[in-house]
Amino acid sequence: MSESRVRVALIGAGSMANTYHYPALASFPDVELVAICDLIEEKARATAQRLSIPAERVYTDYKQMLADVEPRAVYVLMPPQHLYEPALYVLKQGCHLFVEKPPGLTTTQTRMLAYTAGEHNCLTMTGFQRRFIPAVTALRRRVEERGPIHFAEVTFYKSTANLSAPAGFYDGAIDPLTSDGIHAVDNLRWLCGGDVVDVYADVRRRYVSGPIPNAFFALVTFSTGAVGTVHYNAVTGRRIFRAEFHGQNVTASVDADRDSLFVSDSGEPEILPSAEFGRAVLRPGEELRPYHWLGFWHENRHFIDCVKTGRQPSSHFADAVKSMELVEQILRAYRET
Ligand SMILES: NC(=O)c1ccc[n+]([C@@H]2O[C@H](COP(=O)([O-])OP(=O)(O)OC[C@H]3O[C@@H](n4cnc5c(N)ncnc54)[C@H](O)[C@@H]3O)[C@@H](O)[C@H]2O)c1
């Protein structure tokens, strides 16, 4: 075993893990996937087989796994209502930690995880992969060549199959903005930079029953002077995630699932399929996959590079606390009628 390979252990063998994170990690030559744990043994076994993790390194008890394999970094990928306990435990063992979004059910949980990471000198990362979409990072660079972003709009639209059920994720354990719309909120913060100065928000429950809202709008001003809007709405025609950002006489707009647009000085817009930006990281003969253009490959690469060099990832927990706080501020606008 070469010392230059980062020893990573995996907790959770679910959908996000198998579709995006573990395949990306497995493609990195400097990562060794040393063990996997899932409460459901068959899921852990099936994933282990795909990732060539030896059968004796498959666990259903993550504490046992950590004691046996002493990894340098751990992925904990599971729904937010099950996340806190294993995440806290991993940090207390001094391991670097990657989790999906949201980093906690509440801001308090996220603050506590950030604090514990600090106490144990752990590097942490929340999977805000939309910061790493290669079309966004490439076009953001081009916009900022002319000066800072002064206005950004991030929209995340979805439709709801069952309008007779209450909104909310995981049977209502968490509201849609904290669980899912936080992607858009975090993206706005990241594009505009600095700290939040002021928030105007409008939050409503549209068409669904129950106590949980599903339509969120906010206008946010930042200490950089940038102004942004964020719109998460679960009762629109279809799923669209779009980040649009404007600099000095220049505009970029990225829908990672479809096209990206770049235009400056009233010129002809350049329109490119967003997926094409993912090609830059392919190895010879490697097939272009969604995780290459949706930001998952790049966020996992960033986490591993940070572990290797000892620097905090871009979306470390103390930074993720700020996205949770902005979500909380927006949610305060909700009044059940
Ligand atoms: N980044 C994105 O765009 C995006 C999209 C969808 C979901 N997510 C997030 O990804 C996370 C995971 O979602 P998912 O759909 O992959 O979940 P999932 O339900 O498919 O998988 C979770 C797995 O964790 C296992 N598990 C639960 N508690 C455990 C424990 N204590 N020990 C070991 N294993 C345990 C379960 O058995 C299950 O196999 C969620 O936080 C969700 O918000 C992110």
The ligand as an ORCA input file, in Angstrom:
! r2SCAN-3c Opt
* xyz 0 1
  N     -26.118     16.580     -3.926
  C     -27.284     16.294     -4.459
  O     -27.633     16.794     -5.528
  C     -28.184     15.334     -3.750
  C     -29.283     14.760     -4.419
  C     -30.082     13.850     -3.702
  C     -29.786     13.552     -2.371
  N     -28.724     14.157     -1.772
  C     -28.381     13.889     -0.356
  O     -27.653     12.677     -0.276
  C     -27.844     12.099      1.013
  C     -28.030     10.607      0.860
  O     -29.183     10.375      0.113
  P     -29.405      8.995     -0.652
  O     -30.634      9.189     -1.472
  O     -28.157      8.527     -1.309
  O     -29.749      8.039      0.580
  P     -30.131      6.505      0.549
  O     -31.306      6.343      1.449
  O     -30.211      5.972     -0.835
  O     -28.853      5.828      1.232
  C     -28.532      5.977      2.570
  C     -27.902      4.681      3.044
  O     -27.389      4.896      4.355
  C     -27.601      3.716      5.101
  N     -27.546      4.062      6.516
  C     -28.420      4.824      7.240
  N     -28.000      4.923      8.522
  C     -26.846      4.209      8.607
  C     -25.928      3.929      9.661
  N     -26.118      4.395     10.904
  N     -24.853      3.159      9.390
  C     -24.635      2.681      8.154
  N     -25.473      2.907      7.115
  C     -26.560      3.660      7.335
  C     -28.961      3.200      4.636
  O     -29.122      1.830      4.906
  C     -28.892      3.501      3.138
  O     -28.366      2.421      2.388
  C     -29.013     12.866      1.646
  O     -28.492     13.743      2.628
  C     -29.597     13.714      0.540
  O     -30.016     14.990      0.991
  C     -27.924     15.022     -2.442
*
